[in-house]
Amino acid sequence: MAPASPTRESAVATVTDLRADLLATTGTTRVGLDEVGGRVLAEEVVAERDVPPHSQATMDGFAVAAADGSPLGLREFDAGVGPGDAPPSHEPGSATRVRTGGPVPEGADTVVVRERATVDDGDVRFDADPTAGQHVIERGTVVAAGATVLDSGRRLVPRDVALLCELGRDEVAGRERLSTAILATGTEIHEGTEPDRDSEVLANLVRAWGGDPELAGSVPDDAERVGDRIAALAGEYDVVLTTGGTGVSAADETAGALADRAQIRLADAALSPGSGTTVAWLPEKSAAVVALPGPPGAMLASATVLARPLFVGSAREATVTATAARDLAVPDRPLAFVVPVEFRDEGADGGGETEPRAVPFGSPESTVQLYGERYRPHLVSSCPHLSAADGFVVTEEGFAAGDSLPVVPYEVVES
């Protein structure tokens, strides 16, 4: 059994380790470059050639050997040597017209931009002596042949495609997207007396994280039925995400159902909202289960902080700096509090720059007013109107007005 209240950092590490177990059992397929975003590489990518394959001009101008000085005789190649052309040989005492991206003649070592050159009756003169290496990317300085450029296990992003194209790849070996069943628990949802506020949210998140989600309906608060349904779904999907049933009341059955059928890797991380989250592994089915709380605010906090690493790995959460608009006290408990915030008009910081003001969501100045001076995570947990928030701060001690806060924008964790 995992520790009762692991820290946020240790909880994320546990989920990341579980991801490695999960990916080791996932099939592979050949993936075209137009659809690699979110895929996990199944094998390393090794450069079979130098990038660039020839020294390359980064500006329009004249390729020369710096030691030749000027004037130089102009060599004309139609409109100049450009991208895709074979590199000509350099003739000492000459200048070759080149275009941006074109190969630098073998033996030349610099490009003089055309604005610094004068052409007169076949001679080229420069307004200053050329300096070796200017406006040239040397062969193999971006990637050397034989180098590993992308490691196996990397989650591919759109910017990787340019390099893959440069290496002559038109496809890569990628892991199958993690098939993910999303199951709501709760008699009130199963019987239709309360709406399911979580499943479609999770489906959109999983799809943005590179997974392949499917709604699996609901199940009432019955330990045996919850356990049977999770086990059945684990036989069909790589990941099962459940919502609800993670509290401490007699009706909260999910954690108990998992304890009888799975290896519990994480239980009740020290996170609020989001406490009660359970992460488990079913080795005989090679499936992971993440049991998330049911209240929409708690589900979102737990999903974006704890479930996301299962799909994207230990991706660093990019932050933006904002100025706290007010004091915020937090409950006196050893927890990491996830505090949603709204961005308001900018205010000058000490360096004369400007940054947004961060208003704690739910505070008296917020779009939705839920509490007074002290943060109330349980009230935020139950609020479905987090559309008004722009990001969140994780804090253990609260903050004071004017403090500089590292805010994780929601668009960072929703992708």
C-alpha positions as CSV (number, residue, x, y, z in Angstrom):
1,M,0.0,0.0,0.0
2,A,1.3,3.5,-0.9
3,P,1.8,6.0,1.9
4,A,-1.4,7.6,3.2
5,S,-0.5,11.2,2.0
6,P,2.4,11.3,-0.5
7,T,3.5,14.7,-1.6
8,R,2.6,16.1,-4.9
9,E,6.1,15.6,-6.2
10,S,6.3,11.9,-5.1
11,A,2.8,11.3,-6.4
12,V,3.7,12.6,-9.9
13,A,6.8,10.5,-9.8
14,T,4.7,7.4,-8.9
15,V,2.4,8.1,-11.8
16,T,5.3,8.6,-14.2
17,D,6.8,5.3,-13.2
18,L,3.5,3.6,-13.8
19,R,3.4,5.2,-17.3
20,A,6.7,3.3,-18.1
21,D,5.0,0.0,-17.1
22,L,2.0,0.9,-19.3
23,L,4.0,1.9,-22.3
24,A,6.0,-1.3,-22.2
25,T,2.9,-3.3,-22.9
26,T,1.5,-0.9,-25.6
27,G,1.7,-1.9,-29.3
28,T,3.5,0.1,-31.9
29,T,2.5,1.4,-35.4
30,R,4.1,3.4,-38.2
31,V,2.9,7.0,-38.0
32,G,3.0,9.6,-40.7
33,L,4.5,13.0,-39.8
34,D,1.1,14.7,-40.3
35,E,-0.3,12.9,-37.2
36,V,2.6,12.4,-34.8
37,G,1.5,15.1,-32.3
38,G,1.0,13.4,-28.9
39,R,2.4,10.1,-30.0
40,V,5.1,8.4,-28.0
41,L,8.2,7.3,-29.9
42,A,8.7,3.6,-29.8
43,E,12.3,3.7,-30.9
44,E,15.1,6.3,-30.9
45,V,15.7,8.4,-34.0
46,V,19.3,8.4,-35.2
47,A,20.6,10.8,-37.8
48,E,21.8,9.0,-40.9
49,R,23.3,12.2,-42.3
50,D,24.7,15.6,-41.2
51,V,22.3,18.5,-40.7
52,P,22.8,20.6,-42.6
53,P,24.4,18.3,-45.2
54,H,26.5,21.2,-46.5
55,S,27.5,24.5,-45.0
56,Q,24.6,26.8,-45.5
57,A,24.0,30.5,-46.0
58,T,21.7,32.2,-43.5
59,M,21.4,35.5,-45.5
60,D,21.3,36.5,-49.1
61,G,24.7,37.7,-50.2
62,F,28.1,36.6,-51.5
63,A,30.0,33.5,-50.4
64,V,33.8,34.2,-50.1
65,A,36.9,33.0,-48.3
66,A,37.5,35.7,-45.7
67,A,41.3,35.6,-46.3
68,D,40.8,36.7,-49.9
69,G,39.7,40.2,-48.9
70,S,38.3,42.3,-51.7
71,P,37.8,43.2,-54.5
72,L,36.8,39.8,-55.8
73,G,35.7,38.5,-59.1
74,L,32.0,37.7,-59.2
75,R,30.9,34.2,-60.2
76,E,27.3,34.2,-61.5
77,F,25.1,31.1,-61.2
78,D,21.9,32.4,-62.7
79,A,19.9,33.8,-59.8
80,G,22.6,32.6,-57.4
81,V,23.2,29.3,-55.6
82,G,20.0,28.5,-53.7
83,P,18.4,25.8,-51.5
84,G,18.5,22.4,-53.1
85,D,21.5,23.2,-55.4
86,A,24.7,21.2,-55.2
87,P,27.5,23.2,-53.6
88,P,30.0,24.5,-56.2
89,S,33.7,24.6,-55.5
90,H,35.2,27.9,-54.4
91,E,37.7,29.6,-56.7
92,P,40.2,31.6,-54.7
93,G,39.8,35.3,-55.3
94,S,36.1,35.0,-56.3
95,A,32.7,35.7,-54.8
96,T,29.7,33.5,-55.4
97,R,26.2,34.9,-55.2
98,V,24.1,32.8,-52.7
99,R,20.6,32.9,-51.5
100,T,19.3,32.2,-47.9
101,G,19.4,28.4,-47.3
102,G,21.7,27.8,-50.3
103,P,24.9,25.8,-49.9
104,V,28.2,27.7,-49.4
105,P,30.8,26.7,-52.0
106,E,33.3,24.2,-50.7
107,G,36.3,26.3,-49.7
108,A,34.4,29.4,-48.8
109,D,33.9,30.2,-45.2
110,T,31.7,33.3,-44.9
111,V,28.8,35.1,-46.5
112,V,28.8,38.9,-46.8
113,V,25.3,40.3,-46.9
114,R,24.4,42.0,-50.2
115,E,23.8,45.3,-48.4
116,R,27.5,45.5,-47.6
117,A,28.6,44.8,-51.1
118,T,29.0,46.8,-54.3
119,V,29.2,45.1,-57.7
120,D,31.1,47.1,-60.4
121,D,31.9,45.7,-63.8
122,G,32.2,42.1,-62.5
123,D,34.1,43.0,-59.3
124,V,32.7,42.8,-55.8
125,R,33.9,45.2,-53.1
126,F,32.8,45.1,-49.5
127,D,32.5,48.0,-47.0
128,A,34.5,46.1,-44.4
129,D,36.8,43.1,-44.4
130,P,34.9,39.8,-44.3
131,T,35.0,37.8,-41.1
132,A,35.2,34.0,-41.3
133,G,32.0,32.2,-40.2
134,Q,29.6,35.1,-40.6
135,H,26.1,34.2,-41.8
136,V,27.0,30.5,-42.2
137,I,25.7,27.4,-40.5
138,E,28.5,24.8,-40.8
139,R,27.9,21.3,-42.0
140,G,26.8,19.0,-39.2
141,T,26.6,21.7,-36.5
142,V,22.8,21.2,-36.1
143,V,23.0,17.4,-36.0
144,A,26.0,15.2,-36.7
145,A,25.5,11.9,-38.5
146,G,25.1,9.1,-36.0
147,A,23.7,11.3,-33.2
148,T,20.6,10.2,-31.4
149,V,18.2,13.2,-31.9
150,L,15.0,12.0,-30.4
151,D,14.9,9.4,-27.6
152,S,12.6,6.4,-27.4
153,G,9.7,7.3,-25.1
154,R,9.6,11.0,-26.1
155,R,6.1,12.4,-26.5
156,L,6.3,14.0,-30.0
157,V,5.1,17.6,-30.5
158,P,4.6,19.4,-33.8
159,R,7.9,21.2,-33.7
160,D,9.7,17.8,-34.0
161,V,8.4,17.3,-37.5
162,A,10.7,19.9,-39.0
163,L,13.8,17.9,-37.8
164,L,12.3,14.6,-38.9
165,C,11.7,16.0,-42.4
166,E,15.3,17.3,-42.5
167,L,16.5,13.8,-41.7
168,G,14.5,12.4,-44.5
169,R,11.9,10.6,-42.4
170,D,8.4,10.5,-43.6
171,E,7.1,8.3,-40.7
172,V,8.3,7.0,-37.3
173,A,7.5,4.1,-35.0
174,G,5.0,5.3,-32.4
175,R,3.2,3.7,-29.6
176,E,-0.5,3.2,-30.0
177,R,-2.5,6.0,-28.4
178,L,-3.6,4.9,-24.9
179,S,-7.2,3.7,-25.2
180,T,-9.0,5.1,-22.2
181,A,-12.4,4.2,-20.7
182,I,-14.1,7.0,-18.7
183,L,-16.5,5.6,-16.1
184,A,-18.7,7.7,-13.8
185,T,-19.7,6.3,-10.4
186,G,-22.5,7.3,-8.2
187,T,-26.1,6.1,-7.8
188,E,-27.4,9.7,-8.4
189,I,-25.6,9.8,-11.8
190,H,-26.6,6.3,-12.7
191,E,-30.2,6.9,-11.9
192,G,-30.2,10.3,-13.6
193,T,-31.1,12.5,-10.6
194,E,-27.8,14.4,-11.0
195,P,-25.9,15.1,-14.2
196,D,-22.5,13.7,-15.0
197,R,-20.4,16.8,-14.9
198,D,-17.0,15.1,-15.4
199,S,-17.0,12.5,-18.2
200,E,-17.0,14.8,-21.2
201,V,-14.5,17.0,-19.6
202,L,-12.1,14.1,-19.1
203,A,-12.7,12.9,-22.7
204,N,-11.6,16.2,-24.0
205,L,-8.6,16.3,-21.7
206,V,-7.5,12.8,-22.6
207,R,-7.8,13.5,-26.3
208,A,-5.7,16.7,-25.9
209,W,-3.1,14.6,-24.0
210,G,-2.7,12.2,-26.9
211,G,-5.0,9.4,-25.6
212,D,-8.0,7.8,-27.3
213,P,-11.0,8.3,-24.9
214,E,-14.4,6.5,-24.9
215,L,-17.3,7.2,-22.5
216,A,-18.1,4.0,-20.6
217,G,-21.3,5.2,-18.9
218,S,-21.9,4.9,-15.2
219,V,-22.3,2.5,-12.3
220,P,-24.1,2.9,-9.0
221,D,-22.5,3.0,-5.5
222,D,-22.0,-0.7,-5.1
223,A,-18.5,-2.0,-4.4
224,E,-19.0,-5.3,-6.3
225,R,-20.5,-3.6,-9.3
226,V,-17.9,-0.9,-9.4
227,G,-15.1,-3.5,-9.1
228,D,-16.6,-5.7,-11.7
229,R,-17.1,-2.9,-14.2
230,I,-13.5,-1.6,-13.7
231,A,-12.1,-5.1,-14.2
232,A,-14.1,-5.6,-17.3
233,L,-13.0,-2.2,-18.8
234,A,-9.4,-2.9,-17.9
235,G,-9.6,-6.0,-20.1
236,E,-10.5,-3.8,-23.1
237,Y,-8.6,-0.5,-22.5
238,D,-5.1,0.6,-21.5
239,V,-6.4,3.1,-19.0
240,V,-9.6,3.4,-16.9
241,L,-10.5,6.8,-15.5
242,T,-13.3,6.8,-12.9
243,T,-14.9,9.7,-11.2
244,G,-16.6,9.7,-7.9
245,G,-16.6,7.3,-4.9
246,T,-13.2,8.5,-3.6
247,G,-14.4,10.1,-0.3
248,V,-14.8,8.6,3.1
249,S,-18.5,8.0,3.3
250,A,-20.1,4.6,3.3
251,A,-21.2,5.2,-0.3
252,D,-17.7,5.9,-1.6
253,E,-16.7,2.5,-2.9
254,T,-14.1,3.0,-5.6
255,A,-10.9,2.8,-3.5
256,G,-12.2,-0.3,-1.7
257,A,-13.1,-2.0,-4.9
258,L,-9.6,-1.3,-6.3
259,A,-7.9,-2.6,-3.2
260,D,-9.4,-6.0,-3.7
261,R,-8.4,-6.3,-7.4
262,A,-5.3,-4.2,-8.1
263,Q,-1.9,-3.1,-7.0
264,I,-2.4,0.3,-5.4
265,R,0.4,2.6,-6.5
266,L,-1.0,5.9,-5.1
267,A,-3.6,6.6,-2.5
268,D,-4.8,10.0,-1.2
269,A,-2.1,12.4,-2.3
270,A,-1.6,15.5,-0.1
271,L,-3.5,17.7,-2.6
272,S,-6.6,19.8,-2.1
273,P,-8.8,19.9,-4.1
274,G,-8.1,16.4,-5.4
275,S,-7.4,14.4,-2.2
276,G,-8.7,10.8,-2.3
277,T,-7.3,10.1,-5.8
278,T,-6.2,6.5,-6.2
279,V,-3.9,5.2,-8.9
280,A,-3.7,1.4,-9.4
281,W,-2.1,-1.2,-11.7
282,L,-3.8,-4.4,-12.9
283,P,-0.8,-6.5,-14.0
284,E,-2.8,-9.4,-15.4
285,K,-4.6,-7.0,-17.7
286,S,-1.7,-4.6,-18.2
287,A,-4.0,-1.7,-17.4
288,A,-3.8,1.4,-15.3
289,V,-6.7,2.8,-13.2
290,V,-7.0,6.3,-11.9
291,A,-9.9,7.0,-9.6
292,L,-10.6,10.7,-9.5
293,P,-12.9,12.6,-7.1
294,G,-16.4,13.4,-8.5
295,P,-16.9,17.1,-7.7
296,P,-15.9,19.0,-10.9
297,G,-13.4,21.3,-9.4
298,A,-11.7,18.5,-7.5
299,M,-11.7,16.3,-10.5
300,L,-10.1,18.9,-12.7
301,A,-7.4,19.6,-10.1
302,S,-6.6,15.9,-9.7
303,A,-6.8,15.1,-13.4
304,T,-4.5,17.9,-14.5
305,V,-1.9,17.4,-11.7
306,L,-2.0,13.7,-11.2
307,A,-3.6,11.9,-14.2
308,R,-2.0,14.0,-16.9
309,P,1.6,12.6,-16.3
310,L,0.2,9.1,-17.1
311,F,-0.4,10.4,-20.7
312,V,2.3,13.0,-21.2
313,G,5.1,11.9,-18.9
314,S,6.8,14.2,-16.4
315,A,6.4,17.2,-18.6
316,R,7.4,20.4,-16.8
317,E,4.5,22.7,-16.1
318,A,5.3,26.1,-17.7
319,T,4.3,29.0,-15.5
320,V,3.7,32.7,-16.0
321,T,4.3,35.3,-13.3
322,A,1.4,37.2,-11.8
323,T,1.0,39.5,-8.8
324,A,-1.3,38.4,-6.1
325,A,-4.2,40.8,-6.0
326,R,-5.1,40.0,-2.3
327,D,-4.0,38.1,0.7
328,L,-5.0,34.4,0.8
329,A,-4.8,32.3,3.9
330,V,-5.1,28.5,3.5
331,P,-6.3,25.8,5.9
332,D,-3.8,24.8,8.5
333,R,-3.2,21.3,7.1
334,P,-0.1,19.7,5.6
335,L,-1.4,19.8,2.0
336,A,-0.5,21.4,-1.3
337,F,-3.5,23.6,-2.1
338,V,-4.5,24.0,-5.8
339,V,-5.8,27.5,-6.0
340,P,-7.5,28.6,-9.3
341,V,-6.9,32.2,-10.2
342,E,-8.4,34.8,-12.6
343,F,-6.1,37.2,-14.4
344,R,-7.1,40.8,-14.2
345,D,-5.7,44.1,-15.6
346,E,-1.9,44.4,-15.5
347,G,0.0,46.2,-12.8
348,A,3.6,47.4,-12.7
349,D,6.1,45.2,-10.9
350,G,9.3,46.4,-9.2
351,G,11.3,46.4,-12.4
352,G,8.9,48.6,-14.3
353,E,7.5,45.7,-16.3
354,T,3.9,44.7,-16.1
355,E,2.3,41.4,-15.2
356,P,-1.3,40.3,-14.6
357,R,-2.9,40.5,-11.2
358,A,-4.0,37.1,-10.0
359,V,-7.4,37.1,-8.2
360,P,-8.0,33.8,-6.3
361,F,-11.1,32.2,-7.8
362,G,-13.9,32.1,-5.3
363,S,-12.6,35.1,-3.3
364,P,-14.7,38.3,-2.8
365,E,-13.2,39.9,-5.9
366,S,-13.7,36.8,-8.1
367,T,-16.3,36.2,-10.8
368,V,-17.7,33.5,-8.5
369,Q,-17.7,34.4,-4.8
370,L,-17.4,31.3,-2.6
371,Y,-15.4,32.2,0.5
372,G,-14.0,35.1,2.4
373,E,-10.4,35.6,3.6
374,R,-9.5,31.9,3.8
375,Y,-9.3,29.5,0.9
376,R,-12.0,26.9,1.1
377,P,-11.0,24.0,-1.2
378,H,-14.1,22.0,-0.7
379,L,-16.3,24.9,-2.0
380,V,-14.0,25.2,-5.0
381,S,-14.2,21.4,-5.5
382,S,-17.9,21.5,-6.1
383,C,-18.0,24.5,-8.4
384,P,-18.5,23.7,-12.1
385,H,-17.8,27.3,-13.2
386,L,-14.0,27.0,-13.5
387,S,-14.3,28.5,-17.0
388,A,-13.9,31.8,-15.3
389,A,-10.4,30.9,-14.0
390,D,-7.2,31.3,-16.1
391,G,-4.8,29.1,-14.3
392,F,-3.8,27.8,-10.8
393,V,-1.2,28.3,-8.1
394,V,0.0,25.4,-5.9
395,T,0.8,26.7,-2.5
396,E,1.2,25.2,1.0
397,E,1.2,28.4,3.0
398,G,-1.0,30.9,1.1
399,F,0.3,34.2,-0.1
400,A,0.0,38.0,0.5
401,A,-1.1,40.8,-1.8
402,G,1.8,41.9,-4.0
403,D,3.6,38.5,-3.9
404,S,4.9,37.2,-7.2
405,L,3.1,34.0,-8.0
406,P,4.0,31.2,-10.5
407,V,0.7,30.5,-12.2
408,V,0.2,27.4,-14.4
409,P,-2.2,28.5,-17.2
410,Y,-4.9,26.0,-17.8
411,E,-4.0,25.8,-21.5
412,V,-0.6,24.3,-20.4
413,V,-2.2,21.3,-18.6
414,E,-5.1,21.0,-21.0
415,S,-2.7,20.0,-23.8
